Amino acid sequence: MNTLEAGLDFKLTDEHAAHEPPEVRGLARDQVRLMVSRISDDAITHTRFFDFPDFLNRGDVVVVNTSATINAALEAERDVNGETRDILLHLSVPLFENRWVVELRQYSDSGTAPLLDADPGELIRLPAGVSAELIAPYSPDPSVFLNGRVRLWTAELRLPDHVVTYTARYGMPIRYGYVSKAWPLSFYQTVFAGESGSAEMPSAGRAFTHEMVERLRRTGVRIVPITLHTGVSSLEADEPPYPERYRVPQATAVAVNSARERGARVVAIGTTVVRALETVADAHTGLRSGEGWTDLVITPERGLHAVDAILTGLHEPKASHLSMLETLAGREHLALAYEAALNNHYLWHEFGDLHLLMP
């Protein structure tokens, strides 16, 4: 059972979903709504994201994810009992150069749904004569199964080019049923995007603009990077996050440690940043640089050692991210904030509104 299942039980309707980018709704990126909830006294402020700098102080450190999103969704075909069926293949994370963790999805009335009846050795056909061979279930861990069937596979891709080059030409961004129309990859990039590698956008940074970055720097707020390449999300399965590749530079570790020594706040832009920082954080020795794979799942029992505040989107009732937010804010405050978000008609998902949890 999810840590928050009993204490943060709520229902989302179609009206709570952001069905399209804010730019299409007539808003600039930084005009999405922002709910600021202060943990110390349960104060809640409703504003727009362009006011975000007003809630920070000189000397605070903002940590952003510089991973760029790739066109991780590929149209595909499979043979079933002599019939060809159109499906989608979602790239998640690379294991080796051409060996990837992938998810197969089938078309449904609501968009797509996990395809769970594939078999080892099955050959999935991709655009331009390329194929992907399913090798084995990604992990023996029970979390990769839905009703005893496999959601994520290890697959060997037979590509003519580097995967980023290939997907740039033949792929498209991953989208789920609540987004009814395909949008170009540019709608899924943040202003911090650098190294390509995320299957899905690190969306907490989407509302930032170059103008806001400059405004923060002028007011004495330092912005430092990490890189964490996201895999596919787990919307249908209520699963914990899978291992993901990360890198925390030495300069970022120094900046975070210095801020905490001075009593300034470390503000993580998104749960991906929290995961990366906390992977290399220690309650006694502070933050260190590092890179590799992280399978860290943050719970109240584990605690937080590097982060004082989190800017994030709004998460679904059973999402593992809620356990991370509870670790920072406590269950009661988080329930209060989500009740406010629901009552004030905030929008969920990657094109939606934002929540800033402050001490």
PESUL-V744229 format. One record per residue. PHI is phi in radians with two decimals (NA if undefined). BURIAL is b if it has 16 or more other C-alpha atoms within 10 Angstrom, else e. D_CENTER is the distance of its C-alpha to the mean C-alpha in Angstrom with 2 decimals. Layout:
PHI|BURIAL|D_CENTER, PHI|BURIAL|D_CENTER
This chain:
NA|e|21.56, -1.09|b|18.46, -0.95|b|19.45, -1.77|b|19.17, -1.04|e|20.52, -1.40|e|23.97, -1.64|e|23.29, -2.38|b|20.55, -1.75|e|21.64, -2.54|e|20.98, -2.07|e|20.90, -1.83|e|18.99, -1.95|e|21.04, -1.05|e|20.58, -1.22|e|21.51, -1.49|b|18.40, -1.63|b|16.14, -1.46|b|15.60, -1.47|b|17.21, -2.71|b|17.26, -1.07|b|16.26, -1.03|b|18.06, -1.02|e|20.33, -1.31|e|21.72, -1.52|e|22.37, 1.53|e|24.47, -2.01|e|22.21, -1.28|e|21.27, -0.96|b|17.66, -1.51|b|18.65, -1.76|b|20.51, -1.11|b|17.78, -1.27|b|18.73, -2.28|b|17.94, -1.80|b|18.89, -1.86|b|19.93, -2.04|b|20.87, -1.72|b|23.11, -1.19|b|23.24, -1.11|e|26.80, -2.32|e|28.50, 1.12|b|26.08, -1.25|e|26.59, -2.21|b|24.29, -2.07|e|24.35, -1.92|e|23.31, -2.63|e|23.08, -2.02|b|21.27, -1.13|b|18.72, -1.12|b|21.56, -1.58|e|23.01, -0.87|b|20.19, -1.05|b|22.52, -1.16|e|25.17, -1.71|e|23.38, -1.94|b|23.30, -2.04|e|26.35, -0.94|e|27.87, 1.69|b|26.80, -1.13|b|23.32, -2.02|b|20.68, -1.79|b|17.33, -1.92|b|14.83, -2.09|b|12.39, -1.69|b|10.15, -1.68|b|12.41, -1.19|b|10.70, -1.72|b|11.74, -1.39|b|10.55, -1.92|b|13.28, -1.32|b|15.12, -1.52|b|13.90, -1.77|b|15.83, -2.20|b|19.54, -1.14|b|22.45, -2.57|b|24.41, -2.36|b|27.55, -2.39|b|28.82, -1.74|e|32.33, -2.30|e|33.08, 0.92|e|36.77, 1.44|e|37.91, -1.92|e|35.75, -1.59|e|33.02, -2.15|e|29.86, -1.40|e|27.09, -2.42|b|23.59, -2.12|b|20.19, -2.04|b|18.75, -1.79|b|15.03, -1.32|b|14.54, -1.97|b|11.97, -2.44|b|13.16, -1.45|b|16.69, -1.75|e|19.19, -2.39|e|22.07, -0.96|e|22.95, -2.07|e|23.24, -1.92|b|22.00, -2.19|b|18.51, -1.44|b|16.62, -2.29|b|16.60, -2.14|b|16.29, -1.66|b|19.22, -2.32|b|19.12, -1.92|b|22.20, -1.27|e|22.98, -2.49|e|23.62, -1.07|e|24.90, -1.68|e|21.49, 2.21|e|20.02, -2.44|b|19.01, -2.49|b|18.85, -1.01|b|18.52, -1.75|b|21.71, -2.03|b|23.05, -1.94|e|26.60, -1.30|b|26.36, -2.26|e|28.55, -1.00|e|28.66, 1.52|e|30.38, -1.17|e|29.40, -1.81|b|29.17, -1.77|b|26.64, -1.54|b|27.89, -2.08|b|25.71, -1.02|e|26.87, 1.13|e|29.67, 1.29|e|31.15, -1.57|e|28.23, -2.37|b|27.50, -2.26|b|25.13, -1.72|b|26.90, -1.32|b|25.31, -1.59|b|26.36, -2.89|b|25.29, -0.93|b|22.68, -1.03|b|19.84, -2.58|e|20.77, -1.27|e|23.70, -1.06|e|21.52, -1.05|e|22.12, -1.19|b|18.47, -1.48|b|18.39, -1.91|b|21.03, -2.08|e|21.34, 0.94|e|25.02, 1.40|e|26.03, -2.05|e|24.55, -1.56|b|22.02, -1.73|b|18.54, -1.94|b|17.37, -2.14|b|20.02, -1.50|b|21.00, -2.32|b|22.49, -1.69|b|24.77, -1.64|b|24.24, -1.86|e|27.50, -1.87|b|26.56, -1.43|e|29.04, -2.32|e|26.68, -1.04|e|23.72, -1.03|b|20.65, -1.18|b|19.14, -1.12|e|22.58, -1.13|b|22.90, -1.20|b|19.63, -1.07|e|20.36, -1.56|e|23.59, -1.98|b|22.98, -1.70|b|19.35, -2.65|b|17.21, -1.13|b|13.59, -1.15|b|12.09, -2.51|b|12.79, -1.97|b|13.70, -1.05|e|16.94, -1.30|b|16.28, -1.82|b|16.14, -1.42|e|19.72, -2.21|e|20.17, -1.32|e|18.83, -2.14|e|17.87, -1.08|e|18.27, -1.03|b|15.66, -1.02|e|16.58, -1.28|b|14.91, -1.93|b|11.48, -1.95|b|12.25, -1.73|b|12.31, -1.20|e|15.65, -1.63|b|14.50, -1.04|b|13.67, -2.32|e|16.01, -1.36|e|15.72, -1.22|e|14.46, 2.95|b|12.34, -1.53|b|8.77, -1.23|b|9.07, -2.30|b|6.40, -1.09|b|6.10, -1.26|b|4.57, -1.32|b|6.18, -1.10|b|7.85, -1.56|b|10.11, -1.13|b|11.18, -1.34|b|14.17, -1.20|b|15.73, -2.11|b|18.85, -1.07|e|21.21, -1.13|e|23.68, -1.18|b|21.52, -1.02|b|20.82, -1.15|e|24.60, -1.11|e|25.35, -1.10|b|23.37, -1.15|e|25.18, -1.13|e|28.49, -1.57|e|28.13, 1.54|e|27.66, -1.58|b|23.95, -1.62|b|22.73, -1.97|b|19.43, -2.26|b|18.45, -1.81|b|15.83, -2.26|b|13.87, -2.24|b|12.17, -2.37|b|9.45, -1.53|b|8.93, -1.36|b|6.04, -1.62|b|7.99, -1.19|b|8.38, -1.40|b|7.17, -2.17|e|10.23, -1.13|e|11.36, -1.54|e|14.97, -1.77|e|15.56, 0.94|b|14.31, -1.65|b|13.67, -1.20|b|12.47, -1.16|b|9.65, -1.51|b|11.49, -0.99|b|12.66, -2.38|b|10.82, -1.46|b|12.79, -2.48|b|12.99, -2.62|b|15.74, -2.03|b|17.04, -1.18|b|20.14, -1.04|e|23.37, -1.10|e|23.62, -1.21|b|20.37, -1.04|b|21.70, -1.11|e|25.00, -1.11|b|23.65, -1.16|b|21.72, -1.08|b|24.80, -1.11|b|27.09, -1.07|b|25.32, -1.18|b|25.51, -1.14|e|29.12, -1.50|e|29.99, 1.45|e|28.48, -1.40|b|25.92, -1.75|b|22.39, -1.83|b|19.20, -1.90|b|16.41, -1.54|b|12.82, -1.62|b|10.68, 1.84|b|7.39, -1.17|b|6.78, -1.12|b|6.06, -1.15|b|9.48, -1.03|b|10.96, -1.07|b|10.45, -1.15|b|12.03, -1.09|b|14.74, -1.22|b|15.70, -1.09|b|16.13, -1.95|b|18.93, -1.83|b|20.22, -2.35|e|23.46, -1.08|e|25.08, -1.82|e|28.36, -1.85|e|27.86, 1.47|b|24.80, -1.63|b|22.10, -2.20|b|22.90, -1.30|b|21.56, 3.04|b|20.22, -2.70|b|18.29, 2.56|e|17.75, -2.01|b|15.61, -2.09|b|14.14, -2.00|e|14.28, -1.13|b|14.28, -2.06|b|13.66, -1.59|b|14.56, -2.25|b|17.25, -1.00|b|20.06, -1.14|e|22.42, -1.37|e|20.70, 1.48|e|20.19, -2.03|b|18.61, -2.09|b|20.59, -2.24|b|19.06, -2.03|b|17.21, -1.86|b|19.22, -2.59|b|16.96, -2.35|b|13.36, -1.76|b|12.19, -2.65|b|9.38, -1.35|b|9.20, -1.75|b|11.19, -1.96|b|10.34, -1.29|b|12.63, -0.93|b|15.66, -1.84|b|14.95, -1.15|b|11.24, -1.12|b|11.29, -1.06|b|9.36, -1.12|b|12.70, -1.12|b|14.59, -1.10|b|12.94, -1.16|b|13.87, -1.09|b|17.23, -1.05|b|17.83, -1.38|b|17.87, -1.78|b|19.50, 1.47|e|21.44, -1.15|b|21.57, -1.12|e|24.15, -1.15|b|22.51, -1.11|b|19.15, -1.11|b|21.23, -1.10|e|23.18, -1.15|b|20.28, -1.21|b|18.79, -1.09|e|22.36, -1.15|b|22.70, -1.11|b|19.61, -1.17|e|21.03, -1.17|e|24.53, -1.76|e|23.69, 1.06|e|21.86, -1.22|b|18.43, -1.85|b|16.06, -1.63|b|12.84, 1.43|b|9.82, -1.15|b|8.44, -1.78|b|12.09, -1.69|b|13.04, -1.60|b|14.22, -2.21|b|13.17, -2.28|b|14.34, -1.86|b|15.77, -1.70|b|17.04, -2.05|b|20.02, -1.04|e|22.70
